[in-house]
Amino acid sequence: MSIHVSLTLASASPARLSTLRAAGIEPTVRVSAVDEPAVLAATGITDPEDVSLLLARAKAEDVASAVQREYFDSDEDDDVAAPGLVLGCDSVLDLDGVALGKPADAADAVRRWKDMRGRSGRLCTGHWLVDLRDEEDGGTGGTLGAVSVTTVYFAKVTDAEIEAYVATGEPLAVAGAFTVDGLGGPFVTGIEGDFHGVVGVSLPLVRDLARDLGVAWPSLWTPRS
């Protein structure tokens, strides 16, 4: 029987959390303090795939540093669990080579949808995994990542539909100003690639990354009482 390995999710995304939970994983959620615009400005990176991976890495490493610091600073009586893996994710929509994250405001979301309708874009989700386990527990000290890319086809929505959708507030909270698992689902006519990558976390890709760090996927499942 494999030893359970804990997972910390460096993301506030409810969709990522629910996706992991549905796959049998109950992660600890820790939101990073990363200033995304500052990170991008400092590197000059603009390619959508590279942007998603860079931000995913920044978030994962920021949270990993905090988790590790708390663990080493804790006393035996603090009952702080030994760290396991830390996963950072970031999604952007590649439309005509431009990386689009969350809209700035409602007007921005409306403009985007008028540009997106009847077309397709590439949803790029960067994933970065950090292994914080002790060596005696099989830890590798490894840190690695990859990008899930899925082509998304958008319906020819009307102006009225766009206005109504944006008024719900949902597009303002997500990269690319759309969802496939929420109110935006009817406005997506198809995808080519991993559905979960569009939701926010590609389960097959995370499985591959975990395996490369010597962690079997079933060991991430939350133990049943």
Secondary structure as UniProt FT lines:
FT   STRAND          7..10
FT   HELIX           14..22
FT   TURN            23..24
FT   STRAND          28..29
FT   HELIX           36..43
FT   HELIX           48..73
FT   HELIX           76..78
FT   STRAND          85..95
FT   TURN            96..97
FT   STRAND          98..100
FT   HELIX           106..116
FT   TURN            117..118
FT   STRAND          120..131
FT   HELIX           135..137
FT   STRAND          143..154
FT   HELIX           159..167
FT   HELIX           170..173
FT   HELIX           175..177
FT   TURN            183..184
FT   HELIX           185..187
FT   STRAND          188..192
FT   HELIX           195..199
FT   HELIX           203..212
FT   TURN            213..214
FT   HELIX           217..220
//
